[in-house]
Amino acid sequence: MTNKELSYVEDALGHETFMKTCSQKTSSKLQDPTLSSYIGELQQKHTEIFNKFFNLL
């Protein structure tokens, strides 16, 4: 993997970590159970994407 490709993967990992954290915080603050559940699903999706990028390393 070139340095440029590694930089892209590291950047993607940072973005996915940020989205996962934001989803987790938002889900815990929501009072609507349906919306909270949906945001929880987004958190799981970002965790899966993070793991896929991490496995590239």
C-alpha positions, 0 to 999 in steps of 0.5 A: 500500500502506498503512502497516499493510499494509507493516508486515505484509509487513515482519513476514512477511519477518522471519519467513521470514528467521528460518525460512530461517536456522533451517532452514539451520542445522538441516539442516547439523547433522543426521546423518540424511540423509533428515531433513536433506534434508527440512529443506533442502526447507523452507529452499527453501520459505521462500526461495520464500515470502520472495521472494513477499512481497518482490515485493509491495514 
